[in-house]
């Protein structure tokens, strides 16, 4: 019914934004005041209404005569308009639905009217006998929502309400879809009943996909949890998956939740280029733990210089290449008990790891040290090196032999030098977590070998030397610094003191301006010793190689941007590793419910005393008697374990 063809009196019923409204007064400046229901009534609140002035082109008149009131119009529609089930059912008790169907059959029985369009008013007159203003909204809903008629939307844009009969084939398809939808809705209702009882069937897993996506952090919504009236959070989703048996306790969601891939990079590196390299005489030693599969550093002393040789993937990985961008997004190799998700492709190790071939290609740092162990000079070379691999245990047996004694002496001198410069030495026991084929967890003490400490000092010297080299040659570089801690005067002895020291440390900073790394006691520092594992090291190598080759360097601005992006990935990997280790520690406790162990009191500050369980590498908080002294051990067992929240409560047991 075109708006321009009728008078718009008070209580004229109109269609406004797919809902019903009533004219409440005289129009002014081409606008009419209307009133509509803004919110339906609920069990606790009555319906609410709103009023505003709108242009005539924004509404369509439903009835040429005035209605009793908007409330009467809505009330009649609520009592008489058919619901969705009525519109698709073959038979119905709803009067309006039956009348619409009869009207359709009457029109389609005549070939002349079967394909014609009809005005809203004519159709209502046909199936209702007369047009009443109070009934117009209910009649409109009956026609609009039916499978038998379809509304002409183009005519609606022109302010006209026009409908035409649907072809039978189209009706059949709509009914088929409605039946399928109804069956699906019924299946879902039955599933929700089973979900409430936590008794799912195997086929119910299809309904839990959105719960899994929430547990993995891929989304922040879950229709299933919403319908089940459960709080939508990754932790609650994880809990529900455990309770229903969709997941077992060995499912680790944290790498994916932190946006990380649990698979190694796939784009392979090209073969190392055939380029001029300095051949380094003698044997260099790649010393690592027995389960290392990616050796990327080796050390040697030639009588005059300390050499630290590092894997050289930057010989083929160019700045901002696709491999570089992928490594930047990852930030670092992700080390999990399940295995390593490498920053660079797995197959690059054969060509680029050290000691896997007769000759290893390296980027080498040659350092001249003075009598106190300070670096007098550092040079950088592309080299060919003879590398022999050793485990820490093997190296420890050789510490006094001619091959390694000088390296151990240099390391001890470097520790003394750093301590004199204010280095903070923190030693907190670490553990190593492994899984067998059945995902049974083992946790073993990560025993510190003397050679491990020696290698740490060699890597620190290489980092300091590289920083000095970059600073001397004005190379934009990823320097790492740390502000000086404020150390307490009353530092406890033992492990309690180590934890107190750790709390005093500031976060590290990464930027292109060199500054003191107070925690390490170094005047300037960078990391260059793990380009196969850390992006900051890889980009440092890319910059050093560009300098050595006389190519254009990465600019300061680009270096800052890439450092920031790579560090974001590194931090995500670090957090995912910590969450993963805690997850598998709790799984270990669940798999070993009779476990008991020693906890050492390391701090009485805060709301609860802090204890450290060395054999699990786990920090916890629990109430202990005032008589328990710092560094004193008590025996505990796990009492309440919440795997989805990564929490565990311990209680004391008799020794």
C-alpha positions as CSV (number, residue, x, y, z in Angstrom):
1,X,0.0,0.0,0.0
2,X,1.8,3.2,-1.2
3,X,2.2,5.8,1.5
4,X,1.4,8.7,-0.9
5,X,-2.1,7.3,-1.7
6,X,-3.6,7.5,1.8
7,X,-3.9,9.9,4.6
8,X,-1.7,9.3,7.6
9,X,-4.0,9.7,10.6
10,X,-3.1,9.0,14.2
11,X,-2.9,5.2,14.9
12,X,-2.2,4.4,11.3
13,X,-0.3,1.1,11.3
14,X,3.0,1.1,9.4
15,X,5.9,-1.2,8.7
16,X,9.2,0.3,9.9
17,X,12.5,-1.5,9.8
18,X,10.8,-4.9,9.4
19,X,8.7,-4.3,12.5
20,X,5.4,-2.6,13.3
21,X,4.8,0.9,14.4
22,X,1.9,3.4,14.8
23,X,1.6,7.0,13.7
24,X,1.2,9.2,16.8
25,X,0.6,12.6,15.3
26,X,0.6,15.0,12.4
27,X,3.6,15.1,10.1
28,X,5.9,18.1,9.9
29,X,8.6,18.9,7.4
30,X,8.1,15.5,5.7
31,X,8.4,13.5,8.9
32,X,5.9,11.7,11.0
33,X,6.1,10.7,14.7
34,X,5.9,7.0,15.2
35,X,5.9,4.7,18.2
36,X,7.2,1.1,18.3
37,X,8.2,-1.6,20.7
38,X,11.9,-1.4,21.4
39,X,12.0,-4.5,23.7
40,X,9.4,-7.3,24.2
41,X,8.1,-8.2,27.7
42,X,10.0,-10.7,29.8
43,X,9.1,-12.5,33.0
44,X,10.7,-9.7,35.0
45,X,10.1,-6.6,32.9
46,X,7.2,-5.2,30.9
47,X,7.6,-4.4,27.2
48,X,9.3,-1.1,26.5
49,X,8.5,1.4,23.7
50,X,10.3,4.1,21.8
51,X,9.2,7.1,19.8
52,X,10.9,9.1,17.0
53,X,10.1,11.1,13.8
54,X,10.9,9.4,10.5
55,X,10.5,10.3,6.8
56,X,7.6,8.8,4.8
57,X,10.0,7.0,2.5
58,X,11.3,5.0,5.5
59,X,8.0,3.3,6.4
60,X,5.3,1.5,4.5
61,X,1.6,1.7,5.5
62,X,0.0,-1.7,6.5
63,X,-3.6,-0.5,7.0
64,X,-5.5,2.4,5.5
65,X,-7.7,2.6,8.6
66,X,-6.6,3.5,12.2
67,X,-6.0,0.7,14.7
68,X,-7.2,0.7,18.3
69,X,-3.6,1.0,19.6
70,X,-0.2,-0.5,19.0
71,X,-0.7,-2.8,22.0
72,X,-3.9,-4.2,20.4
73,X,-2.1,-4.8,17.1
74,X,0.8,-6.6,18.8
75,X,-1.5,-8.6,21.1
76,X,-3.6,-9.9,18.2
77,X,-0.5,-11.0,16.2
78,X,1.0,-12.7,19.2
79,X,-2.2,-14.8,19.7
80,X,-3.0,-15.5,16.1
81,X,0.1,-15.3,13.8
82,X,1.5,-18.7,13.0
83,X,4.9,-19.8,14.2
84,X,7.6,-21.3,12.0
85,X,6.4,-24.9,12.5
86,X,2.9,-23.9,11.4
87,X,4.1,-22.4,8.1
88,X,6.0,-25.6,7.1
89,X,3.7,-28.3,8.4
90,X,1.4,-30.3,6.1
91,X,-1.5,-29.7,8.5
92,X,-1.8,-27.2,11.3
93,X,-4.3,-26.1,13.9
94,X,-3.4,-22.4,13.4
95,X,-6.3,-20.6,11.8
96,X,-4.2,-18.1,9.9
97,X,-1.8,-20.6,8.5
98,X,-4.6,-22.8,7.3
99,X,-6.3,-19.8,5.7
100,X,-3.1,-18.7,3.9
101,X,-2.7,-22.3,2.5
102,X,-6.4,-22.3,1.4
103,X,-5.8,-19.0,-0.3
104,X,-2.7,-20.3,-2.1
105,X,-4.5,-23.4,-3.4
106,X,-7.4,-21.3,-4.6
107,X,-5.2,-19.0,-6.6
108,X,-3.1,-21.8,-8.0
109,X,-6.2,-23.7,-9.1
110,X,-6.7,-21.0,-11.8
111,X,-3.9,-20.7,-14.3
112,X,-4.6,-17.0,-14.7
113,X,-4.0,-16.2,-11.0
114,X,-1.3,-18.9,-10.3
115,X,1.6,-16.7,-11.5
116,X,0.1,-13.2,-10.8
117,X,1.2,-10.8,-8.1
118,X,-1.3,-9.6,-5.5
119,X,-1.4,-6.7,-3.1
120,X,-1.3,-7.3,0.6
121,X,-4.8,-5.9,1.0
122,X,-6.3,-8.1,-1.8
123,X,-4.8,-11.3,-0.3
124,X,-6.0,-10.4,3.2
125,X,-9.5,-9.7,1.8
126,X,-9.4,-13.1,0.1
127,X,-8.3,-15.3,3.0
128,X,-9.8,-13.2,5.9
129,X,-12.9,-11.7,4.2
130,X,-12.2,-8.2,5.4
131,X,-9.2,-6.1,6.3
132,X,-9.0,-4.9,10.0
133,X,-6.4,-2.5,11.2
134,X,-5.8,-4.4,14.5
135,X,-5.2,-7.6,12.6
136,X,-2.9,-6.2,9.8
137,X,0.4,-7.0,11.5
138,X,-0.6,-10.6,12.2
139,X,-1.8,-11.1,8.7
140,X,1.4,-9.6,7.3
141,X,3.5,-12.0,9.4
142,X,1.3,-14.9,8.1
143,X,2.1,-14.0,4.5
144,X,5.7,-12.9,4.9
145,X,6.8,-16.0,6.8
146,X,4.8,-18.6,4.7
147,X,6.3,-21.0,2.2
148,X,3.3,-20.4,0.0
149,X,3.9,-16.7,-0.9
150,X,7.0,-14.6,-1.4
151,X,7.2,-10.9,-1.1
152,X,8.4,-8.6,-3.9
153,X,11.2,-6.7,-2.3
154,X,11.6,-4.3,-5.2
155,X,8.0,-3.2,-4.7
156,X,8.6,-2.9,-1.0
157,X,11.4,-0.4,-1.7
158,X,8.7,1.6,-3.5
159,X,6.4,1.5,-0.5
160,X,4.1,-1.3,-1.9
161,X,3.2,-4.6,-0.3
162,X,3.1,-7.2,-3.0
163,X,3.1,-11.0,-2.8
164,X,3.1,-13.8,-5.4
165,X,2.5,-17.6,-5.1
166,X,5.7,-19.7,-5.0
167,X,6.1,-22.6,-7.5
168,X,5.4,-26.0,-6.0
169,X,9.0,-27.1,-6.5
170,X,10.3,-24.2,-4.5
171,X,7.8,-24.9,-1.7
172,X,8.9,-28.6,-1.6
173,X,12.5,-27.5,-1.3
174,X,11.8,-25.1,1.5
175,X,9.8,-27.7,3.3
176,X,12.6,-30.2,2.9
177,X,15.1,-27.8,4.3
178,X,12.8,-27.0,7.2
179,X,12.4,-30.7,8.0
180,X,16.2,-31.1,7.9
181,X,16.6,-28.1,10.1
182,X,14.0,-29.4,12.5
183,X,15.7,-32.8,12.7
184,X,19.0,-31.1,13.3
185,X,17.5,-29.0,16.0
186,X,16.1,-32.1,17.6
187,X,19.4,-33.8,17.5
188,X,21.1,-30.8,19.1
189,X,18.5,-30.7,21.9
190,X,19.2,-34.4,22.6
191,X,22.9,-33.7,22.5
192,X,22.6,-30.9,25.0
193,X,20.8,-33.2,27.4
194,X,23.6,-35.7,27.1
195,X,26.2,-32.9,27.5
196,X,24.6,-31.8,30.7
197,X,24.9,-35.3,32.1
198,X,28.5,-35.6,30.6
199,X,27.4,-38.8,28.8
200,X,28.2,-38.1,25.1
201,X,28.0,-40.5,22.2
202,X,30.8,-40.9,19.7
203,X,28.8,-39.0,17.1
204,X,28.4,-36.0,19.4
205,X,32.0,-34.9,18.7
206,X,30.7,-33.0,15.7
207,X,28.9,-30.7,18.1
208,X,32.1,-30.1,20.1
209,X,34.2,-28.6,17.4
210,X,33.5,-25.0,18.5
211,X,34.4,-26.0,22.1
212,X,37.8,-27.3,20.8
213,X,38.3,-24.1,18.9
214,X,37.7,-22.1,22.0
215,X,40.0,-24.3,24.1
216,X,42.7,-23.8,21.4
217,X,42.1,-20.0,21.5
218,X,41.1,-19.9,17.9
219,X,37.9,-18.1,18.8
220,X,36.4,-16.5,21.9
221,X,32.9,-17.8,21.4
222,X,31.3,-21.2,21.5
223,X,27.6,-21.8,20.6
224,X,27.7,-25.2,22.4
225,X,28.9,-23.7,25.7
226,X,26.5,-20.8,25.3
227,X,23.6,-23.2,24.8
228,X,24.7,-25.2,27.8
229,X,24.9,-22.0,29.9
230,X,28.6,-22.4,30.5
231,X,31.1,-19.6,30.8
232,X,32.9,-19.3,27.5
233,X,36.6,-19.3,28.2
234,X,39.5,-21.5,26.9
235,X,40.0,-22.9,30.4
236,X,36.3,-23.9,30.7
237,X,36.3,-25.3,27.2
238,X,39.3,-27.4,28.1
239,X,37.6,-28.6,31.3
240,X,34.4,-29.6,29.4
241,X,36.4,-31.5,26.8
242,X,38.2,-33.5,29.6
243,X,34.9,-34.1,31.4
244,X,33.2,-35.5,28.3
245,X,36.1,-37.6,27.2
246,X,36.5,-35.8,23.9
247,X,40.1,-34.9,25.1
248,X,42.2,-36.9,27.4
249,X,44.7,-35.4,29.9
250,X,47.6,-35.7,27.4
251,X,46.1,-33.1,25.0
252,X,48.3,-30.0,25.1
253,X,46.5,-26.9,23.9
254,X,49.0,-24.2,24.8
255,X,51.2,-23.9,21.7
256,X,48.1,-23.4,19.5
257,X,46.5,-21.2,22.1
258,X,49.6,-18.9,21.7
259,X,49.3,-18.9,18.0
260,X,52.2,-21.3,17.4
261,X,52.6,-24.2,15.0
262,X,53.6,-27.5,16.5
263,X,55.3,-28.5,13.2
264,X,58.6,-27.3,11.9
265,X,59.0,-24.8,9.1
266,X,58.6,-26.4,5.7
267,X,60.4,-24.2,3.2
268,X,63.8,-25.7,2.7
269,X,67.1,-23.7,2.6
270,X,69.2,-23.8,-0.5
271,X,72.5,-25.7,-0.4
272,X,75.3,-23.6,1.1
273,X,76.9,-21.4,-1.6
274,X,80.3,-22.2,-3.0
275,X,82.2,-19.2,-1.6
276,X,85.6,-18.4,-0.3
277,X,86.1,-19.4,3.4
278,X,88.9,-19.4,5.8
279,X,90.0,-22.9,6.7
280,X,90.5,-23.1,10.5
281,X,93.2,-25.5,11.6
282,X,92.8,-28.1,14.4
283,X,89.7,-29.5,16.0
284,X,86.7,-27.5,17.4
285,X,84.3,-29.0,19.9
286,X,80.5,-29.0,19.7
287,X,79.5,-29.8,23.2
288,X,75.8,-30.3,24.1
289,X,73.4,-32.6,26.0
290,X,73.0,-36.1,24.8
291,X,69.5,-35.5,23.4
292,X,70.5,-32.5,21.2
293,X,69.9,-33.0,17.5
294,X,70.7,-29.5,16.2
295,X,74.3,-28.6,17.2
296,X,74.9,-25.0,16.2
297,X,78.1,-23.9,18.0
298,X,81.6,-25.2,18.5
299,X,84.6,-23.8,20.4
300,X,88.4,-24.0,20.2
301,X,91.6,-22.4,21.6
302,X,94.5,-22.2,19.1
303,X,97.1,-21.0,21.6
304,X,96.5,-17.3,20.7
305,X,92.8,-16.8,20.0
306,X,89.5,-18.1,21.3
307,X,87.3,-19.3,18.5
308,X,83.5,-19.6,18.7
309,X,82.1,-21.1,15.5
310,X,78.4,-20.8,14.8
311,X,76.1,-22.5,12.2
312,X,75.8,-20.3,9.1
313,X,72.2,-20.5,7.7
314,X,72.5,-16.8,6.8
315,X,74.7,-17.8,4.0
316,X,71.5,-18.5,2.1
317,X,68.7,-16.9,4.2
318,X,68.5,-13.4,2.9
319,X,66.9,-10.5,4.8
320,X,63.1,-10.3,4.3
321,X,63.0,-13.4,2.2
322,X,60.1,-15.8,2.7
323,X,62.2,-18.0,5.0
324,X,63.3,-14.9,7.0
325,X,59.7,-13.8,7.4
326,X,58.6,-17.2,8.5
327,X,61.4,-17.4,11.0
328,X,60.6,-13.9,12.3
329,X,56.9,-14.9,12.8
330,X,58.0,-18.0,14.8
331,X,60.7,-16.1,16.8
332,X,62.4,-19.2,17.9
333,X,62.4,-23.0,17.7
334,X,59.6,-24.3,20.0
335,X,61.0,-27.0,22.3
336,X,58.3,-29.2,23.8
337,X,58.3,-32.7,25.4
338,X,56.4,-33.8,22.4
339,X,59.2,-32.7,20.1
340,X,60.7,-29.6,18.5
341,X,58.9,-27.3,16.1
342,X,61.9,-25.8,14.4
343,X,62.2,-22.2,13.3
344,X,64.0,-23.4,10.1
345,X,63.1,-26.5,8.1
346,X,64.2,-29.8,9.6
347,X,66.2,-30.8,6.5
348,X,68.5,-27.8,6.8
349,X,70.3,-29.4,9.8
350,X,72.3,-31.8,7.5
351,X,73.9,-28.8,5.7
352,X,74.0,-26.2,8.4
353,X,74.4,-27.9,11.8
354,X,78.0,-28.3,13.0
355,X,79.7,-31.7,13.2
356,X,77.4,-33.7,11.0
357,X,79.8,-33.7,8.1
358,X,83.5,-34.0,7.8
359,X,83.8,-30.2,7.3
360,X,81.4,-27.7,8.7
361,X,80.6,-24.2,7.3
362,X,80.5,-21.6,10.0
363,X,80.4,-17.9,10.8
364,X,83.2,-17.7,13.3
365,X,84.1,-15.2,16.0
366,X,87.9,-15.0,16.8
367,X,88.7,-13.2,20.0
368,X,91.9,-11.9,21.5
369,X,91.7,-11.9,25.3
370,X,93.9,-10.0,27.7
371,X,95.4,-11.4,30.9
372,X,92.1,-10.6,32.9
373,X,89.9,-12.3,30.3
374,X,88.7,-9.0,28.7
375,X,88.1,-9.0,24.9
376,X,90.8,-6.9,23.3
377,X,89.6,-7.6,19.8
378,X,87.0,-9.6,17.9
379,X,87.1,-10.5,14.2
380,X,84.4,-12.3,12.2
381,X,85.1,-14.8,9.4
382,X,83.3,-17.2,7.1
383,X,85.0,-20.4,7.8
384,X,85.5,-24.2,7.2
385,X,85.9,-26.0,10.5
386,X,86.7,-29.5,11.7
387,X,84.1,-30.2,14.4
388,X,84.0,-33.0,16.9
389,X,80.8,-33.5,18.8
390,X,80.9,-34.3,22.6
391,X,78.2,-34.7,25.2
392,X,78.6,-32.7,28.4
393,X,79.5,-35.9,30.2
394,X,82.2,-36.7,27.7
395,X,83.6,-33.2,27.9
396,X,83.7,-33.3,31.7
397,X,86.1,-36.2,31.6
398,X,88.4,-34.2,29.3
399,X,88.4,-30.9,31.3
400,X,91.9,-31.4,32.5
401,X,93.2,-32.8,29.2
402,X,95.1,-30.8,26.5
403,X,92.0,-30.5,24.3
404,X,89.7,-28.6,26.7
405,X,91.7,-27.4,29.7
406,X,92.4,-24.0,28.3
407,X,88.7,-23.5,27.5
408,X,87.7,-24.4,31.1
409,X,90.4,-21.9,32.4
410,X,89.1,-19.1,30.1
411,X,85.5,-19.9,31.3
412,X,86.5,-19.7,35.0
413,X,88.3,-16.4,34.4
414,X,85.3,-15.0,32.5
415,X,83.0,-15.9,35.4
416,X,85.3,-14.0,37.8
417,X,85.5,-11.0,35.5
418,X,81.7,-10.8,35.2
419,X,81.2,-11.1,38.9
420,X,83.7,-8.2,39.5
421,X,81.5,-6.2,37.0
422,X,78.3,-6.9,39.1
423,X,76.9,-10.0,37.4
424,X,74.2,-11.8,39.3
425,X,74.7,-15.5,39.3
426,X,71.4,-17.4,39.9
427,X,71.3,-21.1,40.2
428,X,67.9,-22.7,40.5
429,X,67.6,-26.5,39.7
430,X,66.1,-27.4,36.4
431,X,64.3,-30.6,35.2
432,X,64.0,-32.3,31.8
433,X,60.5,-33.7,30.9
434,X,60.1,-36.5,28.4
435,X,57.2,-38.6,27.0
436,X,57.3,-42.2,25.9
437,X,55.3,-43.6,23.0
438,X,52.2,-43.9,25.2
439,X,52.6,-40.3,26.5
440,X,53.7,-41.5,30.0
441,X,55.6,-38.6,31.5
442,X,59.1,-38.8,33.0
443,X,60.7,-36.0,34.9
444,X,64.4,-36.1,35.6
445,X,66.8,-33.7,37.2
446,X,68.7,-31.7,34.6
447,X,72.1,-32.3,36.1
448,X,74.5,-29.3,35.5
449,X,77.8,-30.5,34.0
450,X,80.9,-28.3,34.4
451,X,81.2,-28.3,30.6
452,X,77.7,-26.8,30.4
453,X,78.9,-23.9,32.4
454,X,82.0,-23.6,30.3
455,X,80.0,-23.5,27.1
456,X,77.7,-20.9,28.6
457,X,80.8,-18.6,29.2
458,X,82.0,-19.2,25.6
459,X,78.6,-18.2,24.2
460,X,78.6,-15.1,26.4
461,X,82.1,-14.2,25.2
462,X,80.9,-14.6,21.6
463,X,77.9,-12.4,22.3
464,X,80.0,-9.7,23.8
465,X,82.6,-10.0,21.0
466,X,79.9,-9.7,18.3
467,X,78.4,-6.6,20.1
468,X,81.8,-4.9,20.2
469,X,82.4,-5.8,16.5
470,X,79.1,-4.3,15.5
471,X,79.5,-1.2,17.6
472,X,83.1,-0.6,16.3
473,X,81.9,-0.9,12.7
474,X,78.7,1.1,13.3
475,X,76.4,-1.8,12.2
476,X,72.7,-1.5,13.1
477,X,72.4,-4.5,15.4
478,X,70.1,-6.3,17.9
479,X,71.8,-5.3,21.2
480,X,70.5,-6.8,24.5
481,X,70.7,-4.9,27.7
482,X,69.4,-5.1,31.3
483,X,69.2,-2.5,34.1
484,X,71.0,-3.1,37.3
485,X,69.0,-4.9,40.0
486,X,68.6,-3.5,43.5
487,X,70.0,-6.3,45.6
488,X,68.7,-6.8,49.2
489,X,71.0,-6.3,52.1
490,X,69.7,-9.3,54.0
491,X,70.0,-11.9,51.2
492,X,69.2,-15.4,52.6
493,X,71.5,-18.3,52.0
494,X,70.8,-21.3,49.8
495,X,67.9,-21.7,47.4
496,X,65.8,-19.0,49.2
497,X,68.5,-16.5,48.3
498,X,68.5,-17.6,44.7
499,X,64.7,-17.0,44.5
500,X,65.1,-13.6,46.2
501,X,67.8,-12.6,43.6
502,X,65.5,-13.7,40.8
503,X,62.8,-11.4,42.0
504,X,65.2,-8.4,41.9
505,X,66.0,-8.8,38.2
506,X,64.6,-6.4,35.6
507,X,63.4,-7.5,32.2
508,X,65.9,-7.5,29.4
509,X,65.6,-4.9,26.5
510,X,66.4,-5.5,22.9
511,X,67.2,-2.5,20.6
512,X,69.8,-1.0,18.3
513,X,71.6,1.0,21.0
514,X,74.3,-0.9,23.0
515,X,74.1,-0.6,26.8
516,X,75.3,-2.4,29.8
517,X,73.8,-5.9,30.5
518,X,74.0,-5.7,34.3
519,X,72.7,-9.1,35.0
520,X,75.5,-10.7,33.0
521,X,78.1,-8.1,34.0
522,X,78.9,-7.2,30.4
523,X,79.5,-3.7,29.0
524,X,77.5,-4.6,25.8
525,X,76.0,-7.8,24.6
526,X,74.0,-9.5,21.9
527,X,73.1,-13.1,21.0
528,X,74.6,-14.7,17.9
529,X,75.2,-18.3,18.9
530,X,71.8,-19.9,17.9
531,X,70.8,-18.8,14.4
532,X,69.1,-22.2,13.8
533,X,67.0,-21.7,16.9
534,X,66.4,-17.9,17.5
535,X,65.4,-15.2,15.0
536,X,67.4,-12.4,16.8
537,X,70.5,-14.5,16.2
538,X,69.6,-15.2,12.6
539,X,69.0,-11.5,11.8
540,X,72.3,-10.6,13.5
541,X,74.1,-13.1,11.2
542,X,72.3,-11.7,8.2
543,X,73.6,-8.2,9.1
544,X,77.1,-9.4,9.8
545,X,77.3,-11.3,6.5
546,X,76.0,-8.2,4.6
547,X,78.8,-6.2,6.2
548,X,81.5,-8.9,5.4
549,X,80.2,-9.1,1.7
550,X,80.0,-5.3,1.3
551,X,76.2,-5.5,0.7
552,X,73.6,-3.0,1.8
553,X,72.9,-3.3,5.6
554,X,69.5,-3.5,7.1
555,X,68.6,0.0,8.1
556,X,68.1,1.1,11.8
557,X,64.3,1.4,11.3
558,X,63.9,-1.9,9.6
559,X,66.2,-3.6,12.2
560,X,64.0,-2.2,15.0
561,X,60.8,-3.4,13.3
562,X,62.2,-6.9,12.7
563,X,63.7,-7.1,16.2
564,X,60.3,-6.3,17.6
565,X,58.4,-8.8,15.5
566,X,60.9,-11.5,16.1
567,X,60.9,-10.9,19.9
568,X,57.1,-11.1,20.0
569,X,57.3,-14.6,18.5
570,X,60.1,-15.5,20.8
571,X,58.1,-14.4,23.9
572,X,55.1,-16.3,22.7
573,X,57.2,-19.5,22.2
574,X,58.7,-19.0,25.7
575,X,55.3,-18.7,27.3
576,X,54.0,-21.7,25.4
577,X,57.0,-23.7,26.6
578,X,56.4,-22.7,30.2
579,X,52.7,-23.5,30.0
580,X,53.4,-26.8,28.3
581,X,56.0,-27.9,30.9
582,X,53.5,-27.1,33.7
583,X,50.8,-29.0,31.8
584,X,53.0,-32.2,31.5
585,X,54.1,-31.8,35.1
586,X,50.4,-31.9,36.2
587,X,49.8,-34.9,33.9
588,X,52.8,-36.6,35.6
589,X,51.1,-36.1,39.0
590,X,47.8,-37.4,37.6
591,X,49.5,-40.4,36.2
592,X,51.3,-41.0,39.5
593,X,48.6,-40.3,42.2
594,X,50.7,-41.8,45.0
595,X,53.6,-39.4,44.4
596,X,55.2,-37.7,47.4
597,X,58.3,-35.5,47.4
598,X,60.3,-32.8,49.1
599,X,59.4,-29.1,49.0
600,X,61.8,-26.5,50.2
601,X,60.6,-23.2,51.7
602,X,62.1,-20.4,49.7
603,X,60.0,-17.4,50.8
604,X,57.6,-16.3,53.5
605,X,56.5,-13.0,51.8
606,X,53.3,-12.5,50.0
607,X,49.9,-14.0,50.9
608,X,51.2,-17.5,51.3
609,X,54.7,-19.1,51.8
610,X,56.4,-20.1,48.5
611,X,57.9,-23.5,48.2
612,X,60.0,-25.1,45.5
613,X,59.8,-28.8,44.6
614,X,63.1,-29.4,42.9
615,X,62.4,-32.9,41.5
616,X,59.4,-31.5,39.6
617,X,61.0,-28.1,38.9
618,X,57.7,-26.7,40.3
619,X,57.0,-23.6,42.4
620,X,53.9,-23.6,44.6
621,X,52.3,-21.7,47.5
622,X,50.8,-23.4,50.6
623,X,50.4,-22.8,54.3
624,X,53.2,-24.1,56.5
625,X,53.8,-23.7,60.2
626,X,55.8,-20.8,61.4
627,X,58.4,-23.2,62.8
628,X,59.5,-24.2,59.3
629,X,62.6,-22.2,58.4
630,X,63.8,-20.9,55.0
631,X,65.5,-23.6,53.1
632,X,63.9,-26.3,55.3
633,X,62.4,-29.3,53.5
634,X,59.0,-30.8,54.1
635,X,57.3,-33.7,52.4
636,X,54.2,-33.0,50.3
637,X,51.7,-34.7,48.0
638,X,49.4,-33.3,45.3
639,X,45.9,-32.9,46.6
640,X,43.8,-31.0,44.1
641,X,44.9,-30.8,40.4
642,X,43.0,-28.7,38.0
643,X,44.5,-29.4,34.6
644,X,42.5,-26.9,32.6
645,X,43.4,-24.1,35.0
646,X,47.0,-25.4,35.4
647,X,46.8,-25.3,39.1
648,X,47.7,-27.8,41.8
649,X,47.4,-27.7,45.6
650,X,49.8,-29.6,47.7
651,X,49.4,-30.7,51.3
652,X,52.0,-31.8,53.8
653,X,52.4,-35.5,54.6
654,X,54.4,-37.2,57.4
655,X,58.0,-37.9,56.5
